[in-house]
Amino acid sequence: MGRADSFIAVIPARHASSRLPGKPLAEIAGEPMVVHVWRRAGESRAARVVVATDDERIREALVPLGAEVVMTRDDHPSGTDRLAEVAERLGLADDAVLVNVQGDEPLIPPVLIDQVAARLFDDPEASIATLAEPISDVETLFNPNAVKVVRSLSGRALYFSRAPIPWDREAFARRPELLETDAWLRHIGLYAYRVGFLADYRDWPPSPLEQLEQLEQLRALHHGHAIQVALAQVPHPAGVDTEADLARVRELLSGHDQPGGA
């Protein structure tokens, strides 16, 4: 078992985006978005922070600041595949731990990066760790864009779904107006991986459940790998997917109101 400060934070940053082209370089409070993410990751306990990109413009924005940048192929089907290439290029051992920090989360609290890494170190038999938070409103529970997760007693994921799980057979006979318990959890897409798992994952075809739900973490469950799920210590701010999200984050950071410190 490694130490909780011996992990590497990797920030995948692609210039191409169907909804917001050039997103990593979008200006926020005088700096590109990806620079904000890099700085936040640098405030975590990560021993090393690496930005993985397939675009020279992103590299040029980061290298003058002293950031470590790894250039990757531009044909990866997922961010997990890009992470596997980074691990291979860096020559990392199978038991090394990588935390995948999304490049469109300039408000990511460093404490959550530390927490997800620590959760993986705490369970040496798990291949992945991730986070979740309680769902308190009906709209989120029934929203297919909000991924739900059910955990075992030991905190391992039993299933992830876009459906409202667990299904309350009595209360959901008709759509409820209020949720009366904290039984429902929304998955937060922050992951820690063991490098050896990433090498295997890259060779597996998409699983049937993954294709139905369009959730790539189901590929790991399909192949019998354990995923630890911790309850987030602090709220997880939404990332940037749209112009409206970008405007909201610009307003927040222009006033230097950055939530969730280390």
C-alpha positions as CSV (number, residue, x, y, z in Angstrom):
1,M,0.0,0.0,0.0
2,G,1.4,3.4,-1.0
3,R,1.2,6.7,0.8
4,A,-1.7,9.1,0.2
5,D,0.7,11.8,-1.1
6,S,2.5,9.6,-3.6
7,F,-0.1,9.8,-6.4
8,I,0.1,11.7,-9.7
9,A,-2.7,14.1,-10.8
10,V,-3.3,13.9,-14.6
11,I,-5.4,16.5,-16.4
12,P,-6.6,15.4,-19.8
13,A,-7.2,18.5,-21.9
14,R,-8.6,18.3,-25.5
15,H,-9.0,21.4,-27.7
16,A,-11.9,19.8,-29.6
17,S,-15.3,19.9,-27.8
18,S,-18.6,19.5,-29.5
19,R,-20.4,21.9,-27.2
20,L,-17.6,24.4,-26.4
21,P,-14.7,24.3,-28.9
22,G,-11.3,25.4,-27.5
23,K,-12.7,25.0,-24.0
24,P,-9.3,24.4,-22.2
25,L,-8.0,27.8,-23.5
26,A,-11.2,29.7,-22.6
27,E,-10.1,32.8,-20.7
28,I,-11.2,33.1,-17.0
29,A,-9.9,35.9,-14.9
30,G,-7.0,36.5,-17.2
31,E,-5.8,32.9,-17.6
32,P,-6.9,29.9,-19.7
33,M,-9.2,27.5,-18.0
34,V,-6.7,24.6,-18.0
35,V,-4.2,26.8,-16.1
36,H,-6.8,27.3,-13.3
37,V,-7.3,23.5,-13.2
38,W,-3.5,22.9,-13.1
39,R,-3.1,25.4,-10.2
40,R,-5.9,23.7,-8.2
41,A,-4.4,20.3,-8.8
42,G,-1.1,21.7,-7.6
43,E,-2.7,22.7,-4.3
44,S,-3.5,19.0,-3.6
45,R,-1.1,16.6,-2.1
46,A,-0.2,15.1,-5.5
47,A,3.5,14.4,-5.9
48,R,3.3,15.4,-9.5
49,V,0.8,17.1,-11.8
50,V,0.8,16.3,-15.5
51,V,-1.4,17.8,-18.2
52,A,-2.1,15.4,-21.1
53,T,-3.1,17.0,-24.4
54,D,-3.2,16.4,-28.1
55,D,-3.0,20.1,-29.0
56,E,0.2,22.2,-29.3
57,R,-1.7,25.4,-28.3
58,I,-2.5,23.9,-24.9
59,R,1.1,22.9,-24.4
60,E,2.3,26.4,-25.3
61,A,-0.1,27.9,-22.7
62,L,1.3,25.7,-19.9
63,V,5.0,25.1,-20.4
64,P,6.0,28.8,-19.7
65,L,4.4,28.4,-16.3
66,G,6.5,25.4,-15.4
67,A,3.8,22.8,-16.0
68,E,4.6,19.3,-17.0
69,V,2.8,18.4,-20.3
70,V,2.6,15.1,-22.1
71,M,1.6,15.1,-25.7
72,T,-0.8,12.2,-26.5
73,R,-2.5,10.8,-29.6
74,D,-5.7,12.6,-30.8
75,D,-7.7,9.4,-31.5
76,H,-8.5,8.2,-28.0
77,P,-12.1,7.1,-27.6
78,S,-12.2,8.1,-23.9
79,G,-10.3,10.0,-21.3
80,T,-9.4,6.7,-19.6
81,D,-7.6,5.6,-22.7
82,R,-5.7,8.8,-22.8
83,L,-4.7,8.3,-19.2
84,A,-3.4,4.8,-20.0
85,E,-1.1,6.3,-22.7
86,V,0.2,8.9,-20.2
87,A,1.0,6.1,-17.7
88,E,2.9,4.2,-20.5
89,R,4.8,7.3,-21.6
90,L,5.8,8.1,-18.0
91,G,6.9,4.5,-17.4
92,L,4.9,4.1,-14.3
93,A,4.8,1.0,-12.2
94,D,1.5,-1.1,-12.1
95,D,0.9,-0.1,-8.5
96,A,1.2,3.6,-9.1
97,V,-1.9,5.7,-8.5
98,L,-3.2,8.3,-11.0
99,V,-6.0,10.8,-10.3
100,N,-7.9,11.9,-13.4
101,V,-8.7,15.6,-12.9
102,Q,-11.1,16.8,-15.6
103,G,-9.7,19.8,-17.6
104,D,-13.0,21.6,-17.5
105,E,-13.3,21.9,-13.7
106,P,-11.5,25.2,-12.7
107,L,-13.3,25.2,-9.3
108,I,-12.2,21.6,-8.3
109,P,-11.5,21.6,-4.6
110,P,-8.0,20.2,-4.0
111,V,-9.3,18.3,-0.9
112,L,-11.4,16.1,-3.2
113,I,-8.4,15.2,-5.3
114,D,-6.6,14.1,-2.1
115,Q,-9.7,12.3,-0.8
116,V,-10.2,10.1,-3.9
117,A,-6.5,9.1,-3.9
118,A,-6.6,8.3,-0.2
119,R,-9.7,6.1,-0.7
120,L,-7.9,4.0,-3.3
121,F,-4.8,3.6,-1.0
122,D,-7.2,2.5,1.8
123,D,-8.5,-0.5,-0.3
124,P,-5.6,-2.3,-1.9
125,E,-7.9,-4.7,-3.7
126,A,-9.8,-2.0,-5.5
127,S,-8.7,-0.9,-9.0
128,I,-10.6,2.5,-9.0
129,A,-11.9,5.0,-6.4
130,T,-14.4,7.7,-7.0
131,L,-16.7,10.0,-5.1
132,A,-20.4,10.6,-4.6
133,E,-22.7,13.0,-2.8
134,P,-26.3,12.7,-1.5
135,I,-29.2,13.6,-3.7
136,S,-31.7,15.8,-2.0
137,D,-34.1,16.8,-4.8
138,V,-36.4,14.8,-7.0
139,E,-35.4,16.5,-10.2
140,T,-31.8,15.4,-9.8
141,L,-32.8,11.8,-9.0
142,F,-34.9,11.5,-12.1
143,N,-32.5,13.4,-14.4
144,P,-30.6,10.9,-16.7
145,N,-27.7,13.3,-16.9
146,A,-27.1,12.9,-13.1
147,V,-25.5,9.4,-12.7
148,K,-26.6,7.5,-9.6
149,V,-24.5,5.0,-7.7
150,V,-25.4,2.3,-5.1
151,R,-22.7,1.1,-2.7
152,S,-22.1,-2.0,-0.6
153,L,-21.5,-1.9,3.2
154,S,-17.7,-1.6,2.5
155,G,-18.2,1.4,0.2
156,R,-17.7,-0.5,-3.1
157,A,-19.9,0.3,-6.0
158,L,-22.6,-2.2,-6.8
159,Y,-23.9,-0.4,-9.9
160,F,-24.0,3.0,-11.6
161,S,-27.1,4.1,-13.6
162,R,-28.8,7.0,-15.2
163,A,-32.0,5.6,-13.8
164,P,-33.2,6.6,-10.3
165,I,-31.7,3.8,-8.2
166,P,-32.5,2.4,-5.7
167,W,-36.1,2.3,-6.8
168,D,-38.5,3.0,-3.9
169,R,-41.4,0.6,-4.8
170,E,-43.9,2.2,-2.6
171,A,-43.0,5.9,-2.9
172,F,-42.3,5.9,-6.6
173,A,-45.6,4.4,-7.6
174,R,-46.2,8.0,-8.6
175,R,-43.4,10.5,-8.9
176,P,-42.7,11.9,-5.5
177,E,-42.5,15.6,-4.7
178,L,-39.9,15.2,-1.9
179,L,-37.2,12.8,-1.0
180,E,-37.6,11.7,2.7
181,T,-34.3,9.8,3.1
182,D,-30.6,10.1,2.0
183,A,-30.7,6.7,0.3
184,W,-29.8,8.2,-3.1
185,L,-26.3,9.2,-4.2
186,R,-25.1,11.2,-7.3
187,H,-21.8,10.0,-8.7
188,I,-19.0,12.6,-9.0
189,G,-16.8,11.9,-12.0
190,L,-13.5,12.2,-10.2
191,Y,-11.4,9.0,-10.4
192,A,-8.3,7.5,-9.0
193,Y,-6.8,4.5,-10.9
194,R,-4.1,2.0,-10.4
195,V,-1.9,2.0,-13.4
196,G,-2.0,-1.8,-13.9
197,F,-5.8,-1.6,-14.3
198,L,-5.5,1.1,-17.0
199,A,-3.3,-1.2,-19.1
200,D,-6.0,-3.9,-18.9
201,Y,-8.9,-1.5,-19.5
202,R,-7.5,-0.3,-22.7
203,D,-7.6,-3.9,-24.2
204,W,-11.2,-4.6,-23.2
205,P,-14.1,-4.0,-25.7
206,P,-17.1,-1.9,-24.4
207,S,-19.4,-4.0,-22.2
208,P,-23.1,-4.5,-22.9
209,L,-24.2,-2.5,-19.8
210,E,-21.7,0.2,-20.6
211,Q,-23.2,0.6,-24.1
212,L,-26.7,0.7,-22.8
213,E,-26.1,3.3,-20.0
214,Q,-23.2,5.1,-21.8
215,L,-21.1,4.9,-18.7
216,E,-17.6,3.6,-19.1
217,Q,-17.1,2.8,-15.4
218,L,-19.5,-0.1,-16.0
219,R,-16.7,-1.8,-18.1
220,A,-14.7,-2.2,-14.9
221,L,-17.6,-3.7,-12.9
222,H,-18.3,-6.1,-15.9
223,H,-14.8,-7.4,-15.6
224,G,-15.0,-7.9,-11.8
225,H,-12.9,-5.0,-10.7
226,A,-13.8,-3.2,-7.4
227,I,-14.6,0.5,-7.4
228,Q,-14.5,2.3,-4.1
229,V,-17.0,5.2,-3.6
230,A,-16.4,7.8,-0.9
231,L,-18.8,10.5,0.1
232,A,-17.3,13.8,-0.9
233,Q,-15.9,15.8,2.1
234,V,-17.0,19.1,0.5
235,P,-19.4,20.1,-2.2
236,H,-18.2,19.5,-5.8
237,P,-18.8,22.5,-8.0
238,A,-20.1,21.9,-11.5
239,G,-17.7,21.9,-14.4
240,V,-17.8,23.9,-17.6
241,D,-19.8,22.3,-20.4
242,T,-21.7,25.3,-21.9
243,E,-21.3,29.0,-22.5
244,A,-23.6,29.6,-19.5
245,D,-21.3,27.5,-17.3
246,L,-18.3,29.5,-18.5
247,A,-20.1,32.8,-17.7
248,R,-20.9,31.5,-14.2
249,V,-17.3,30.5,-13.5
250,R,-15.9,33.7,-14.9
251,E,-18.2,35.7,-12.5
252,L,-17.1,33.5,-9.5
253,L,-13.4,33.7,-10.2
254,S,-13.4,37.4,-11.1
255,G,-14.2,38.0,-7.5
256,H,-11.7,35.4,-6.4
257,D,-14.5,33.4,-4.7
258,Q,-13.0,29.9,-5.0
259,P,-14.8,27.2,-3.1
260,G,-13.4,24.2,-1.3
261,G,-9.7,24.8,-0.4
262,A,-7.1,22.2,0.5
